[in-house]
Amino acid sequence: MTVYWVVWDAGAHWVVDRLEREGALPAVTRMRRRGVFGAARPARPNCQTPPSLATLFTGTWPAEHLVTGFTVPGAGDGVASHVSGFSPGFPATPPVWEAMSENDLTSALVHVPWVFGAQDRVGPHVDGAVEAYSGRLTRHALLRLESRSGSQRWDVGPFRLEAAVEHDADGVARVRLSGGERMLLVADEGWRPLELDRYHGTWVRCLRVAGRLVLVHTGVYRARTAGRNPKLLHRFGQCPPFAGEGLGPLYRKAEFGPRLAEGGDGTAEEVFLSSVECVARSFGAAAEAVLETHDADLVVVYLPMTDDVGHELLGWCDERSAAHRPDISARVWSYIRRCYAWSDAILGRVLDRAGPEDTVVLGADHGMVGSTHLVHLNDRLVDAGLAARDFDGGLDPEGSQVFYHPANNGSLWVTEDTAEDPARVSRVMSRAREALSSITDPETGLPVVAGFLDRDGAPLSGAQADAEVAYVALADDYQPSAQLLGEGPTVRRVAKTGAHVVNTGDSRLHAIHAAVGPGIGPATPAWPVDNTLVAALVLGQLGLGPDAAALYRTGPLEPTDEG
């Protein structure tokens, strides 16, 4: 018996529900007809990816697992320090696969964090694991080629390539790459996997942008693999190069032409989406390797594509957001549908592999909301005399009384000197809340700060006036920024259309939750479950905790249309 746990990063319940009802997600439909289907509340007060995944995988809230942001404030030297939430030592509570190992149960994991330890080792109960995000050498980049024939140097991270433009007898331009695997590229023929050496590779494509040839790659990573199943490790080694993200930043900079929202014809979106398809092919190959060769009690497959597309496109389809663009939303939704379909296809392979005694769980770390503006909180705190600039114009935490943390996880922090006096903490934080609450959108005149939250994500009360940390909950469509601008408006428009930073309780931030397996009947939770439930469900299906009926009995269930 195996539990298969598929995680769609930013698999928003509102998106999955709509797409499934449109008939775009046949694998999700199979689960909805046979088992539980509903929404799940993500981590709070911060619902960026690391704390949300930690909540999902440990079954605990950030106050317990201590992953409080993409980077964790105060985890280094001093309150202004911050380290990656994926760093060794996190999370503070063990993920499910570690708890299982005490009972001699095994796991196989696809690009899941917190699996590898020192010297790239894994525990003795790991059947096989692959992970590459921690081994990134360089992000995506492009090279504009000269129109004349000749050779140009292309530095792809530490790898030096040569790109030579050639023309055939018909005058068709081609690009010959050398320095790693030799390859001949023709403009607009799609992506090709490129081997750089035994351990590294990338995906490359030749484009014609504004009449000029452009080379682009998806980034270079070193994947690490480990485990006790040699067949699985061999299959991992046969997978194509790892692609961890699409070309979102280049897309936002109009490197492939204007976006639809700026009057483009969809060419830029097609290029961006094609880069995300490289991610889908990379992750799909690793998932297939596990499905073909694993001998594990738990299989966890992480898929990032839905988050990538959500950040770049979803806001234009969010009818509750000012980012919504009715003029282009139908076309943009078709791109989102295509991306979710790639994730659904991998889920379908998992369902095909699972037997009647197995359990399949579909989950997500968080959802996504539309976004239109960034709010540069430290600029207002500097104006109020509460935060200070250094000589270079950046934030000077040591010279401040309170500051919005550079970790950009939504939190306000008092400095160590201020924290020594609870009465001073109360005065300083009160002034900070007052200053931030006065920020308005220069276009509408409306306030952009909706309130303040404590470390557990609850509204800050008067009894917590001396709390040394508070979270800023912004109004819909506004997201925080730790960047100190120094001049100009505090509130500025942002090109990225989707976001998930502070969990304001908005239902659009709810994650998808679905499960099929022994003891799980067709039903829909009439209330959003907490994402802490999923780890307990997995352990229960493995015989290490309460069964599914007991877990779902904590609230009412509504039968599905098919139930």
C-alpha positions, 0 to 999 in steps of 0.5 A: 500500500502506497500513499501518493501525495501530489503538491501543486505550488499555488494550486488555488482552489478557486482556479482548480474548481473552475477549470475542473467544472470546465472539463479541463482537468480530467484527473482532478475530475476522477478524484472529485467523483471518487473522494474528497474535494475542497479548499484548505487554509494555508499557513498564516500569517505568512503564506509564501512558499516555504512556510506554506510547504512546511505547514503542509509537510509537517502538519504544524503552523509557522509558530511551531515549525519556525519557517516564517517567510521565503527568508526567515527574519532573525534567523541569522546574526541579529534581528535584521538578519534573514536566511532561506526558509529552505536552509538546513535546520528548518523546519523545526518540526519533522516532515511526514517522511521523517516521522514515518522512518521511525516505523520503518516506512520508506519514501520517494520524493521529487524535488521536495525540500528538507530531504537532503542533509549534510554532504547531500545525504538522505536518511536510510528510509528514503527509497530515492529522492531528487532535488535541484533547486538548492543547486542553482548555478545561474538563472535564465538569461538571453543573448542577442545575436549579431545579424552577421555571420560569426561567433559570439561568446555565451556565458551560461553560468560557469559554462562558456559556449560559442554561438555561430550564426550560419545561413543555408543556401536558402538564406535561412539563419541557423545558430550553431552552439559549441562548448558543451553538447554541439547543437544546431538551432533554427529560430522558433523551432522550440526548446531543446535540452542541452547537456553542458557536462556530466552533471549539468544541463539546461534548455535552450531556444532560438527566437526571432524578436523584432527581426533579431535572433535571440538565444535564451536558456532556462538556467543551470542547476546541479541535481542531487540524487540519493536513496537506497533504490539503485534502479530509481537512482539510475532512472533519475540520471536518465532524466532531461536537464532540470528546469526550475522556473519559466522566464517570468522576469524576462517576460515582464521586461518585454524581452519577447515583445509586449505582453497582452496587457500592453497591446501585444499579440500573444507572442510573448505569452507563448514564449513564456508558457513554452518555457514553463512547459520545459519545467513540466517536462523536467518534473514530469520525467522525474515523476515518471521515474519514480512511478516506474521503479519505486518501492516506497510507502509514500511518494511525494511529487512537487510541481511548481508550474502553477505558481509560475503561471499564476504570478505572471498571468492570474491577476488578469483573470481574477474578477475580484481584483483591480488587476482583472482585464476583461478584454484579455481575460479569456485568452489569458485563461486559455494559457492558465488552462494549458499550464494546469493541464500539464500538472493534471496530466502528471496527476493522471499518471499517478492515479493510473499507477495507484491501485485500489489499496493505495491513496492519492492526495492532491494538495497545494501550499497556498492559492493566489490573489490578483495584485496591482501595487507594491507598498514600500513600507520602510519609506513611510517609516523613514518619513515618520522618523522611526526607521533610518537610512544608511550612507548608501540610501538603504535601510539602516536597521541599527539606526532605526527604532522599528522597520519593515523586515528585509525578509519581506515576509510582511513583518514589522520588527523593533530593534534590539535596543527598543526591545529592551523596554516594553513600554518603548516597544508599545509606543514605537509600534503604535507610532509605526501602525499609525504611520503605515495606516496613513498610507493611501493610494495616490490614484484613488486616495484610499488607504492601503493598510487593512490591519495588523496581525500577530505571530499566529495570524490573528488580528492584533489586540490591545493586549499585544501592544508591546509585541516586538513583531507584527504583520502588516495586512494590506488591502486587496491588490496591494503587496508589501515591499522591503525596498527603500526607494528614498523618493517618489510615491510609496505606492507603485504599480507592479508588473507581476499580476499574482501574489501570496505574501500575508495570509489576510484570510481571503478565500482566493488564498485557499489551496486545493485539497482532494483525496481518494483512497480506502475509507475516503468517500465522495464528499466535499468539506462544507468548510475549508480544512486547515492545511495542517490536516493533510499531513495527518491524513497521510500518516493516517492512511499509512496506519500511523494516526487517525483514519480519514473518517475521523479527521474529516469528522471535525466538520460537516461534509457535503456529498458530491453530485456523484456521491 
